[in-house]
């Protein structure tokens, strides 16, 4: 199977049925060590490299995206660059191959890119990433807290304190730290976008710790939105459904469940990372100036509140 077998080259604005715009993938059972690489997925995820066409909505903006080397984060980085923004993104050192690919796409799109390696489990890394992004981009006005840790565990009796603590460190505690560090640099008109999940509303029994962090992100985001709105800083969230990313084959789903991943949605298929990108672009752009404390659900039709 070629790298582009499940990649669309059709412009994202082309009128087309969402049912078959992307194929209903049936990934073979596969496993990667955490955190997983986009480069080693079968099939590879569609990040929008060949299809996302910008319209200048983020011209001159400066963004930091955590977890921007693959999956949803990579699709957001690419879309932001195509929309005219310079972008810094964080990634784990083990994800260097994916990070270099995304950096190349951003550079080829004519924008500045600052890849920042490190681990958000380390309390110091989020604030350090903010300071480096500000220094190398010359400022910051978009923060996307997207990095996540997801490991499926069948029983609570097998869910270790170490995993719970690391999941909370990456998914929600790092969000507090990174956002707090970014605030002094964010002027009126800036935006913060946090990645939550459909599992905040429909927690799978094998993702107890992950789902709990996503519910916490919802609560954090709505409270922070109220706090920062008077300063002209907007906070919103995007809640993905089943999206084909390296999280899934690196223990984010039981291996035997991968061939049917996403097929229970109303559209009958898993989503691709590039299908998330327009939501993040909208929330970062001035077009969404009256959108505060909102959640955009991008989940293929899964019912949510």
ABEGO torsion letter per residue (X at the ends): XBAAAABBABBAABBBBAAAABBBBBBBBBBBBOAEBAAABOBBBBAGAAABBBAGAABGBBBBBBGAABEAAAAAAAAAAAAGBBBBBBBBAAAAAAAAAAAAAAAAAGBBBBBBBEBAABAAAAAAAAAAAAAAAGEBABBBBABBBBBBBABAAABBAAAAAAAAAAAAAAAAAAAAAAAAABBBGBBBBBBBBAAAABBBAAAAAAAAAAAAAAAAAAAAAAAAAAAGBBBBBBBBBBBBBAAAAAGABBAAAAAABGAABAAGBBBBAAAAAAAAAAAABAAAAABBGBBBBBAGGBBBX
